[in-house]
């Protein structure tokens, strides 16, 4: 199994693909996100923000992005692409670049250092920080996405991408699961890499350092550990054992 960004994502749809150009292991992009955004962001919300939440009506930017009343834009370091919709109750803290036609739904919490490609969904009470969605990424309900990169995926309600070990150790990637070969990432915080076509069932959890190749399928209520290649099916067999099938 190799770990280049191109092994996981169709980067032709991602306008910020240059962030990966000098990255050997795909997780090495995570510490680069904040600086990349600062160099490439084109903020466009200061005219509607004025230091306050939007308390009446809705605001429409020149590119057709819509920010509804009740949304809270915490600072000016926010770029909303053409056709973006930010629903009431969403909170966005910069720096962030939100790609065109992305939906930021009611109650979403974006905590900074976020890049999305086109057509993404950051759903109801979904929380994100220091992460990339490459495009067509759907996190519709109750998800947590921290220190992660996800492609054109669908996350079932309650999917959590855990990004920090309770022991506060450096996070390792384990090939094939909890008993596999370990690769040190050098990172204290690292959630998951989810390739295009991954689908997760409701209430699934990706343990820190989870890596899933394209078109993996995760059954509901499953806790996933380690790196698994494309087209893998993973489900919880019992409290202590995963069943993995190609």
C-alpha positions as CSV (number, residue, x, y, z in Angstrom):
1,X,0.0,0.0,0.0
2,X,1.4,3.4,-1.0
3,X,0.4,6.7,0.6
4,X,0.6,9.4,-2.1
5,X,-2.4,11.8,-2.3
6,X,-3.1,10.5,-5.9
7,X,-3.6,7.0,-4.5
8,X,-6.7,8.3,-2.6
9,X,-8.2,11.3,-4.5
10,X,-9.0,12.5,-7.9
11,X,-7.2,15.8,-7.6
12,X,-8.3,17.1,-11.0
13,X,-11.5,18.4,-9.3
14,X,-9.6,20.1,-6.5
15,X,-8.4,23.6,-7.3
16,X,-6.0,23.6,-4.3
17,X,-4.2,20.4,-5.4
18,X,-0.8,22.2,-5.3
19,X,-0.9,21.8,-1.5
20,X,0.0,18.1,-2.1
21,X,2.8,18.6,-4.7
22,X,5.7,18.3,-2.3
23,X,4.1,15.7,0.0
24,X,5.4,12.2,0.0
25,X,3.0,10.7,2.6
26,X,-0.5,12.1,2.3
27,X,-0.8,12.9,6.1
28,X,2.2,15.2,5.8
29,X,-0.1,17.8,4.3
30,X,-1.8,18.4,7.7
31,X,0.7,20.8,9.2
32,X,0.7,22.8,5.9
33,X,-3.0,23.7,5.7
34,X,-2.9,26.9,7.8
35,X,0.1,28.5,6.0
36,X,-1.3,27.4,2.6
37,X,-4.6,29.1,3.3
38,X,-3.0,32.4,4.4
39,X,-1.1,32.5,1.1
40,X,-4.0,31.7,-1.2
41,X,-7.2,32.9,0.5
42,X,-9.3,35.6,-1.1
43,X,-11.4,36.8,1.8
44,X,-14.9,38.1,0.7
45,X,-17.1,38.4,3.8
46,X,-16.0,41.6,5.4
47,X,-18.6,43.6,3.7
48,X,-21.5,41.6,5.2
49,X,-19.9,40.7,8.5
50,X,-19.2,44.0,10.3
51,X,-18.2,42.2,13.4
52,X,-21.6,40.8,14.1
53,X,-23.8,37.8,13.3
54,X,-26.4,38.3,10.6
55,X,-29.6,39.0,12.4
56,X,-32.1,39.6,9.7
57,X,-32.8,38.5,6.2
58,X,-29.9,37.0,4.2
59,X,-26.8,38.4,2.6
60,X,-25.8,37.5,-1.0
61,X,-22.2,38.0,-2.2
62,X,-21.3,39.1,-5.7
63,X,-20.5,35.4,-6.6
64,X,-24.0,34.2,-5.5
65,X,-22.9,32.8,-2.1
66,X,-25.7,33.1,0.4
67,X,-25.3,33.7,4.2
68,X,-28.6,33.3,6.0
69,X,-29.7,35.2,9.1
70,X,-28.4,33.6,12.3
71,X,-25.1,32.5,10.8
72,X,-22.0,33.7,12.6
73,X,-18.9,34.7,10.8
74,X,-16.2,35.1,13.5
75,X,-13.6,37.0,11.5
76,X,-12.8,38.3,8.0
77,X,-10.4,35.5,7.0
78,X,-13.2,33.6,5.2
79,X,-13.6,32.9,1.5
80,X,-16.9,31.6,0.3
81,X,-16.9,30.2,-3.2
82,X,-19.6,30.8,-5.8
83,X,-23.0,29.4,-4.8
84,X,-22.0,28.5,-1.3
85,X,-24.9,28.4,1.2
86,X,-24.4,29.1,4.9
87,X,-27.5,28.2,6.9
88,X,-28.7,29.8,10.2
89,X,-26.8,28.7,13.3
90,X,-23.6,27.8,11.4
91,X,-20.4,29.3,12.9
92,X,-17.3,29.8,10.9
93,X,-13.9,30.9,12.2
94,X,-11.1,31.6,9.8
95,X,-8.9,31.0,8.0
96,X,-11.0,28.9,5.7
97,X,-11.6,28.5,2.0
98,X,-15.0,27.0,1.2
99,X,-15.3,25.7,-2.3
100,X,-18.2,26.5,-4.7
101,X,-21.7,25.1,-4.2
102,X,-20.7,23.8,-0.7
103,X,-23.5,23.7,1.9
104,X,-22.7,24.7,5.5
105,X,-25.8,23.5,7.2
106,X,-27.5,24.6,10.4
107,X,-25.4,24.2,13.5
108,X,-22.2,23.4,11.7
109,X,-19.0,24.5,13.5
110,X,-15.9,25.3,11.4
111,X,-13.0,26.0,13.7
112,X,-10.4,27.2,11.2
113,X,-7.8,25.8,8.8
114,X,-10.4,24.3,6.5
115,X,-10.2,23.9,2.7
116,X,-13.1,22.4,0.7
117,X,-13.4,21.6,-2.9
118,X,-16.7,22.0,-4.8
119,X,-20.0,20.5,-3.8
120,X,-19.3,19.5,-0.3
121,X,-21.7,19.2,2.7
122,X,-20.7,20.3,6.2
123,X,-23.9,19.2,7.9
124,X,-26.0,19.7,11.0
125,X,-23.8,19.9,14.1
126,X,-20.8,18.7,12.1
127,X,-17.5,20.1,13.5
128,X,-14.3,20.5,11.5
129,X,-10.8,21.8,12.2
130,X,-7.5,21.6,10.3
131,X,-8.9,19.5,7.5
132,X,-9.4,19.2,3.7
133,X,-12.4,18.0,1.7
134,X,-11.3,17.5,-1.9
135,X,-14.8,17.8,-3.4
136,X,-18.2,16.1,-3.3
137,X,-17.5,15.2,0.3
138,X,-20.6,14.7,2.4
139,X,-20.6,14.9,6.2
140,X,-24.3,15.5,6.6
141,X,-25.1,14.9,10.3
142,X,-23.3,14.9,13.7
143,X,-19.8,14.2,12.3
144,X,-16.4,15.2,13.7
145,X,-13.6,15.8,11.2
146,X,-10.3,16.9,12.8
147,X,-6.8,16.9,11.3
148,X,-8.0,14.8,8.4
149,X,-8.3,14.7,4.6
150,X,-11.4,13.2,2.9
151,X,-12.3,12.7,-0.7
152,X,-15.6,12.2,-2.4
153,X,-17.1,10.2,0.5
154,X,-20.3,9.8,2.4
155,X,-20.1,9.8,6.2
156,X,-23.1,8.3,8.0
157,X,-24.7,10.2,10.8
158,X,-22.5,10.3,13.9
159,X,-19.2,9.3,12.1
160,X,-16.2,10.5,14.2
161,X,-12.6,10.9,12.9
162,X,-10.8,10.8,16.2
163,X,-7.5,12.8,16.0
164,X,-5.8,12.5,19.4
165,X,-4.7,9.5,21.5
166,X,-5.6,9.5,25.2
167,X,-2.0,8.6,26.0
168,X,-0.9,11.8,24.0
169,X,1.7,9.7,22.0
170,X,2.8,10.3,18.5
171,X,0.3,8.7,16.2
172,X,1.3,5.6,14.1
173,X,-0.3,4.2,11.0
174,X,-0.7,0.5,11.3
175,X,-0.8,-1.4,8.0
176,X,-3.8,-3.8,7.9
177,X,-5.1,-3.1,11.4
178,X,-4.1,-3.0,15.1
179,X,-1.5,-5.8,14.8
180,X,0.2,-4.6,11.6
181,X,3.5,-2.9,10.8
182,X,3.7,0.6,12.3
183,X,4.7,3.7,10.5
184,X,5.3,6.8,12.7
185,X,3.6,10.0,11.4
186,X,5.5,12.3,13.7
187,X,2.1,13.9,14.5
188,X,0.4,14.3,17.8
189,X,-2.9,15.0,16.1
190,X,-4.0,13.1,13.0
191,X,-7.5,11.8,12.3
192,X,-8.0,9.9,9.1
193,X,-7.4,9.8,5.4
194,X,-10.5,8.6,3.5
195,X,-10.2,8.0,-0.2
196,X,-12.8,8.7,-2.9
197,X,-15.8,6.4,-2.7
198,X,-15.5,5.6,1.1
199,X,-18.8,5.2,2.9
200,X,-19.2,4.9,6.6
201,X,-22.2,3.6,8.5
202,X,-23.9,5.5,11.3
203,X,-21.9,5.9,14.5
204,X,-18.7,4.5,13.1
205,X,-15.4,5.7,14.6
206,X,-12.1,6.1,12.8
207,X,-9.3,5.8,15.4
208,X,-6.3,8.2,15.1
209,X,-4.2,7.4,12.1
210,X,-6.9,5.5,10.2
211,X,-6.3,5.3,6.4
212,X,-8.9,3.9,4.0
213,X,-8.2,3.5,0.3
214,X,-10.8,4.1,-2.4
215,X,-14.3,2.6,-2.2
216,X,-14.0,1.1,1.3
217,X,-17.2,0.3,3.1
218,X,-17.5,0.7,6.9
219,X,-20.5,-1.0,8.6
220,X,-22.5,1.0,11.3
221,X,-21.2,1.0,14.9
222,X,-17.7,-0.1,13.8
223,X,-14.4,1.2,15.2
224,X,-11.7,1.2,12.6
225,X,-8.0,1.0,13.3
226,X,-5.1,1.1,10.8
227,X,-4.6,1.4,7.1
228,X,-6.7,-0.6,4.7
229,X,-6.5,-0.8,0.9
230,X,-9.1,0.0,-1.7
231,X,-12.4,-1.9,-1.8
232,X,-12.1,-3.2,1.8
233,X,-15.3,-4.0,3.8
234,X,-14.9,-3.6,7.5
235,X,-17.4,-4.4,10.2
236,X,-17.5,-5.0,13.9
237,X,-17.5,-8.8,14.6
238,X,-17.5,-8.5,18.4
239,X,-16.3,-6.1,21.0
240,X,-12.7,-6.8,20.3
241,X,-12.4,-8.0,16.7
242,X,-12.8,-6.5,13.3
243,X,-13.9,-8.6,10.3
244,X,-12.1,-7.3,7.2
245,X,-13.0,-8.5,3.7
246,X,-12.0,-7.6,0.2
